[in-house]
Amino acid sequence: MLQNNGKSIELATPVPRIATVAVLGASTAMGKSTLADALASFFEAAGVAVHTVRIETGRRKAEFPSYNTFIDLDGVKDAANMVGGEAALFDGVWRRIKIAISGGHVVVIDGGAGAQRLLLDVAGPTGLAGLVAARGALCWVVVVTTPDPESARQAAALIADVQDRMPEARILLAVNHISPIPPGMDTQQARAFKAILDPLAIPKIEIPFAGAQALAAFADSQRTIREILRADEDQLTRWSKKGELASLSAQAHLAAWWGRIVDQLSKVWPFDAPNR
């Protein structure tokens, strides 16, 4: 704060740049890859370059763009015989993160089923989040849960593990609504869910349910969310392999889903709300 002619002037405090965002969850079929893609599109819409790292079983490699960095979970056992063990699998990722720090980019890490164990087993001994912090940047971990008590318990355990092994990391909870049931209903399940996670006081976003099969419609195209939202009718029908009206409806539902996510992320991270 400065004084100018007796008046106080509040100066904006510089916010450390975000270097990496890891999307993790304790089980399968939680929408982690979809959320990772949405986060990448969020940063890109704000003018920030993004590189995506997928930590997945090799059986899913063909589902992702070839320009993504891919760590094959099926090869983790072989890493035991490498210098540094499992950490050796992340040397290329660490180089990407250092480039992101120096260039103002973001590395988004998409953690498939079981990836949370690998990432934490590497991050703990190497002090990964501390290495990022020492360079004046931030490491975020997005813990994904669905709105049921068992998923909440798993998320709470994962949050505790992140806090233990990556104490310098910041944590965001993402509640993914995978069914069309409206959030906020006062049910026994909803109360049990809140009782588990609310006391943790972790920043939270709600991932809405995407109607009209909007996410699945364009999944095989490997196009980004922003590309789909900007596409014309011919592109939509070609990418979805569906009729024109069905494709336009899916695009509209995707736009609504994307808009609600952007509105929430813009309140959590220090970026202006990007153009949609």
N, C-alpha and C positions, 0 to 999 in steps of 0.2 A: 504494500500500500504506500502511495506517495502523498505528500502534502503539496497543494498548489493554491496559493493565496488563501490559506486557511481551510481549504476544502480537501477532503480525502478522495483520492482517485484509486479505485480498485483495479489492479492489474490482473489479467488472466494468467493463471499459473500454467506453465507449459506441461502438457500431458505427455508422458512417455509414449512413444509410438508402439503400436501393437506389431510384434514381429511374427508371432505364431499363434494359431488357434487350433487346438486339438479337440475333435468331437468324439466323445467316448460314451459307451453305454455298457451295461452289465449283461445284456442278452441280445438275441438276434431279432430281426424283423421289427426294429424300433424306428426306422426312418433316419438312421445316422448319415448314410451317404446322401440322401436327399437334403438333409439339413446342411451338410458340408457344402453341397453345391449351392444352396441358398446363401450361405455365408460368403462364399467366394463371389457370387454375383453381387452381394451387398457391397463388398469392398470395391469391386470393379466399377460398379455404378457410381461410387464416390471418387473415381479416378485413381484408385490404388491398384497397382499390379499384384497379381496373385499367382502363386504356384501351389498346386494341390498334390499332396502325398496320400496315397492309398495304402493302408496296412490291412491286407485282406488275404484270404485263401487264393491260391493261384487259379482255382477253378472259376473265379469271378473276374479275372484280369481282362477278358475280352469285353466286359460290360463297360469299361472305363476308357476315356480317351487315351491314346498312345502317348501323348505328351505329359501325362501325369507320371510322377515318380511312384513306383510300385514296390512295396516290400511284401514278399510272399510269406505268409504265416506258416505255410507248409514246410518252409526251409529253416525254421527257427532251430530245430534240433541240431542241424548241421553247424549252426553258429557256435555251438559249445566248443568246437575244435578250433575256432578262430581266435587270433589275438584280440583280447578285449571281450570275447564272448558275444553276447547278443548286441552289445553296444556297437560292434563293428558294422552291423546292419544299418546303423543310423548315421554313420560318418558322412554319407552323401547328403542326408537330410540336414545335418548340422551345417554343412557348407551352404546349403540353400538358405538356412535361417540367418547365417552371418551376412550373406548377400542381401537378404531382406532388411536386416537392421541398417546396413550401410546405405541402401538404396531407397528406404521408405516403402518397401514391399511387405506383403504378408504371405506367410506359408500356412495353408489350411491343411490340417492332418485329419483324414477320414479314417477313424478306427473301426474296423470290422469286428465281428464276434471274436473275442479273445484278445484283441489288440490292446485293450486296456492293461492287461497283465504285462504284455511285452513292453509297452511304453513306460509303465511305472517301474518295471524291473531295470530298465535302462536309465530312466530319469533320476532314480534315487541315488545309485552309486556315482553317477557322473555329475550330479548337481545341475542338470540341464536347465531348469528354470532359473537357477542362480546365475548360470553363465549368460543367459539372456538378460537378466536384470543388471548384471555387472556392466553390460554394454549399453545401459540406459534404455532398454526396451522392455516390453511386457510379453509374458506368456499367459495366454488364457486357456482354460480347459472348460469346454462345454459338456456338462453331464446330461445325457438324455434319459428321460423316463417317460413312461406312459402313465395315465392317471388312475392307476390301481395300486392298492397298498403294497402288494408284493414287489412291484417295480419300484415303488418309493423306497422300500427297505433296501433293495439292491443299490439304488442311487445314493442313499445315505451312506452305505458302506463304501461305495466308490469315492464319494466326496471325502470321507475320512481318510482313505488311502492317498488321495491326491494331496490333501493337506499335510499328511505325514511325509510323503516322499517328494513332493514338489511345493514346499512351503512358500516359495516366492511367487508361485502361480496365482492368478486370479480365477475364480470359478463362477460360471454362469450355469444355472439350471434351466433346461429346456424341456417343457412338458409337451409331449407330442400327442395330440388327440387323433388317434387312428380310427375312430368311429364317429359317426355323425351326431352322437349324443352331445347336446349343448353343454359347454363347460359352465361351472358355477352352480350347478344344481345341488341342493342340500340333501344329499343321500348319506347313508351310513358309510359307503365306500369313500365318498368325497371327504367326509369328516376324518376317516382313518388316514387317508392320504395326507391331508393337511397336518394332522397331529404328528406325523413322522417327519415331514420336511420343513414345515413353517418354523420350528424352533432353531433350525440351522441358520436362518437369516441370510440365505444365499440369494443374490439377485436372480430374478426369474423371468423367462419369457414363455408365452403360450404359443405353440405351433398349432394353428387351426386345422381342422379336417378339410381336405381339398375335395370338393364334390365333383361329380361328372367324370370321375376317373382322370382328372386333369393331370396328375403326376405320371400316371402310367401311360397316358396317351402318347407322350413324346419321349418316353424313356429310352427306347431303342435308337433314337436319332443321335444321342450323345451331344445334343445342342444345349447351350447354357439357357438358363431361365430368361435372361435378357434377350437372347436371340429369338426365343419362342415368342416372347411378348411383342417383339417388333416385326414378326413375320407376317407376310401377306397370306391370302387364302391359298394360293398355289403351293407356297412353302409348307403351310400347315398341313395340307392334305398329303403332301409328299412325305413329310416327316412322321405323321401319325398313321398313314395308310388307312385313313377313314374318310368319310364324306365331308363335304365342305361345312355344312351346318354343325355336324358333330365336332369337327375340329375347331370351329370358331367358338362353340360353347365351352369346349375344354380350355381354350385360350383365355376366355373371360373368367372362368373359375380359377385358373392359375393366377391371373392378374389380381384377383381379390385376395387369394391366399398369400401371394407375394407382398401385396400392399400392407397387410396386417403384420407380417413379419418385419418388414422394413420400419414401420412405425415404432415397433418395440425396440429393435436393435439400435435405432437412432437415439434412443433415450439411454442406452447402456454404454455405447461406445462413442468416443469423441469425433464423430464425423457428421457433417451436415447431412440431412436426409437426402439421399441421392435421387436423381430423376428416375422415374420408373418406366 
